[in-house]
């Protein structure tokens, strides 16, 4: 759809508008409960969220490419239908192919609390080659208001089981990485990619004093970043 068509069908004056973004790509600008977010249709990528009276919570790399088939770096990429490298297929794109494909708009609606919910979707039914997962549909739901909520729903459209992994790989803008802390990981086992060893998080909040790249394996608690 063109920008005019998208705005006629889904735009809400003063609340949701479709604009030309970086690289000529289409982005949606959403204002809800005093906060503002930007969502690119490429991968359903949330690139900005500024809460009411605050500063942008998300970080973007200066090296981001705004081209179909290339990922935007930073913000909240949708890694799907696999995270990282696809085991057994070196030719598969890192973090899956959803993040480098444009999504369609399904709906944009006002919420009772003054927020706004936009739903993007896409079907992936073409053979992707090798052992790449295919024949599925995703719905990305972004709610902008006093908080930001992003969720992904996957529907298996095939006849066989669908094996996938996914991540909303968020990049947060912080004041000083050495002064922030993360809670909700106490007692959790992790794998450190930096040291190549396993560890166990103690009861204290996680702080960062050196290069850190960890995979926490079993956490189900709410994790909070304190800046």
Buried (B, 14 or more C-beta within 10 A) or exposed (E): BEBEEBBEEBBBEEBBBBEEBBBEBBBBBBBBBBBBBBBBBBBBBBBBBBBEEEEBBBBBEEEBEBBEEBBBBBBBBBBBBBBEEBEEBEEBBBBBBBBBBBBEBBEBBEEEEBBBBBBBBBEBEEEBEEEBBBBBBBBBBBBBBEEBEBEBEBEEEEEEEBEBBBBBBBBBEBEEEEEBEBBBBBEBBBBBEEEEEEEEBEEEBBEBEEEEEBEBEEBEEEEEBEE
